[in-house]
Amino acid sequence: MNIVLDTNILLHYKSFEEISWEEELGSKDNTVILDAIVLEEIDKKKDQEKGKVQKRAKQVSSRIGEILIDGKTSKVPVRYLESVYATEEDKESYNLSSNDNRILFDVLKSGIDAAEVVIVSNDNAMLIRAKKHGFSIHRLDDQYLLK
């Protein structure tokens, strides 16, 4: 299963490496997909926020860098998904003014089979949009929330 994580999951929940995705999703073969938009949102939080959110964003950014840049091993495979260039026709068909829509657009245009994608978020708007586009959705269990 291709697990697309929303920013709120990376910031407010335990590390994606500590989550039992097999138990959560019922799938043994899982890959975490990190969209460029999500990484940009993490960087903004790292640079602009204060307190716990900033600290967490720095931790997440550092670990993602270790995996995607330095080639360190992750407990769950991780794949980076680059933002897709939107044509004028795409811009007419999709509302790309929100980051949630841009993330979903990137996944739709990536060539990944939608049947093999689950969008993981605790943001109702994101989950509603994802469901509308035919993706499986999953609200992460509160047991993984950071204290």
Sequence and secondary structure as in RCSB ss.txt:
>XXXX:A:sequence
MNIVLDTNILLHYKSFEEISWEEELGSKDNTVILDAIVLEEIDKKKDQEKGKVQKRAKQVSSRIGEILIDGKTSK
VPVRYLESVYATEEDKESYNLSSNDNRILFDVLKSGIDAAEVVIVSNDNAMLIRAKKHGFSIHRLDDQYLLK
>XXXX:A:secstr
 EEEE HHHHHHBS TTTS HHHHHS SS EEEEEHHHHHHHHHHHHH  THHHHHHHHHHHHHHHHHTT    S
S EEEE      HHHHHHS TTSHHHHHHHHHHHTT  GGGEEEE S HHHHHHHHHTT EEE   GGGB  
